């Protein structure tokens, strides 16, 4: 089940589903890094060629995309750790 912000509720998934989701998120790291790097490259090019608002928008977008991907993976790993702990 996903909320409007695109994050899943990991409490309802089984441990195997959580591990599959972790593999999926880890496999998306390189394409996501390439995309973020592409956005940063366009922002740098635009800034050096008298861009005003586009570099700021692109840098904010790249930051938000990267932070969102990292937070998803951290939340998923925290849920896996919570279920694996004996307490």
JOGIUR-V529028 format. One record per residue. N is the residue number from 1. PHI is phi in radians with two decimals (* if undefined). OMEGA is omega in whole degrees, -180 to 180 (none if undefined). BURIAL is # if it has 24 or more other C-alpha atoms within 12 Angstrom, else .. Layout:
BEGIN
n=N phi=PHI omega=OMEGA burial=BURIAL
n=N phi=PHI omega=OMEGA burial=BURIAL
END
This chain:
BEGIN
n=1 phi=* omega=-180 burial=.
n=2 phi=-1.94 omega=174 burial=.
n=3 phi=-1.59 omega=-177 burial=.
n=4 phi=-1.07 omega=-178 burial=.
n=5 phi=-1.56 omega=175 burial=.
n=6 phi=1.54 omega=178 burial=.
n=7 phi=-1.71 omega=-179 burial=.
n=8 phi=-1.62 omega=173 burial=.
n=9 phi=-1.58 omega=-175 burial=.
n=10 phi=-1.33 omega=180 burial=#
n=11 phi=-1.20 omega=-177 burial=.
n=12 phi=-1.67 omega=-178 burial=.
n=13 phi=-1.64 omega=175 burial=.
n=14 phi=-1.35 omega=-178 burial=.
n=15 phi=-1.12 omega=178 burial=.
n=16 phi=-1.15 omega=177 burial=.
n=17 phi=-1.14 omega=178 burial=.
n=18 phi=-1.12 omega=178 burial=#
n=19 phi=-1.15 omega=176 burial=.
n=20 phi=-1.12 omega=178 burial=.
n=21 phi=-1.14 omega=178 burial=#
n=22 phi=-1.13 omega=177 burial=#
n=23 phi=-1.08 omega=180 burial=.
n=24 phi=-1.11 omega=-180 burial=.
n=25 phi=-1.15 omega=179 burial=#
n=26 phi=-1.19 omega=179 burial=.
n=27 phi=-1.25 omega=180 burial=.
n=28 phi=-1.55 omega=-176 burial=.
n=29 phi=-1.14 omega=-177 burial=.
n=30 phi=-1.19 omega=176 burial=.
n=31 phi=-1.05 omega=179 burial=.
n=32 phi=-1.17 omega=179 burial=.
n=33 phi=-1.14 omega=177 burial=.
n=34 phi=-1.12 omega=180 burial=.
n=35 phi=-1.13 omega=179 burial=.
n=36 phi=-1.11 omega=177 burial=#
n=37 phi=-1.08 omega=177 burial=.
n=38 phi=-1.09 omega=178 burial=.
n=39 phi=-1.10 omega=179 burial=#
n=40 phi=-1.15 omega=178 burial=#
n=41 phi=-1.08 omega=177 burial=.
n=42 phi=-1.12 omega=179 burial=.
n=43 phi=-1.11 omega=179 burial=#
n=44 phi=-1.16 omega=178 burial=.
n=45 phi=-1.06 omega=-179 burial=.
n=46 phi=-1.15 omega=-180 burial=.
n=47 phi=-1.18 omega=-180 burial=.
n=48 phi=-1.39 omega=179 burial=.
n=49 phi=-2.00 omega=173 burial=.
n=50 phi=1.09 omega=173 burial=.
n=51 phi=-1.36 omega=-178 burial=.
n=52 phi=-1.93 omega=-174 burial=.
n=53 phi=-1.75 omega=-178 burial=.
n=54 phi=-1.04 omega=179 burial=.
n=55 phi=-1.08 omega=180 burial=.
n=56 phi=-1.15 omega=180 burial=.
n=57 phi=-1.10 omega=-179 burial=.
n=58 phi=-1.17 omega=179 burial=#
n=59 phi=-1.17 omega=177 burial=#
n=60 phi=-1.13 omega=178 burial=.
n=61 phi=-1.09 omega=179 burial=.
n=62 phi=-1.08 omega=179 burial=#
n=63 phi=-1.10 omega=-178 burial=.
n=64 phi=-1.15 omega=179 burial=.
n=65 phi=-1.12 omega=180 burial=#
n=66 phi=-1.12 omega=180 burial=#
n=67 phi=-1.14 omega=180 burial=.
n=68 phi=-1.12 omega=179 burial=.
n=69 phi=-1.12 omega=179 burial=#
n=70 phi=-1.16 omega=-180 burial=.
n=71 phi=-1.14 omega=178 burial=.
n=72 phi=-1.06 omega=-179 burial=#
n=73 phi=-1.16 omega=179 burial=#
n=74 phi=-1.11 omega=179 burial=.
n=75 phi=-1.11 omega=179 burial=.
n=76 phi=-1.15 omega=179 burial=#
n=77 phi=-1.16 omega=177 burial=#
n=78 phi=-1.15 omega=178 burial=.
n=79 phi=-1.17 omega=177 burial=#
n=80 phi=-1.12 omega=178 burial=#
n=81 phi=-1.08 omega=-179 burial=.
n=82 phi=-1.11 omega=-180 burial=.
n=83 phi=-1.34 omega=179 burial=.
n=84 phi=-1.44 omega=-177 burial=.
n=85 phi=-1.26 omega=-177 burial=.
n=86 phi=-1.32 omega=-176 burial=.
n=87 phi=-1.62 omega=none burial=.
END
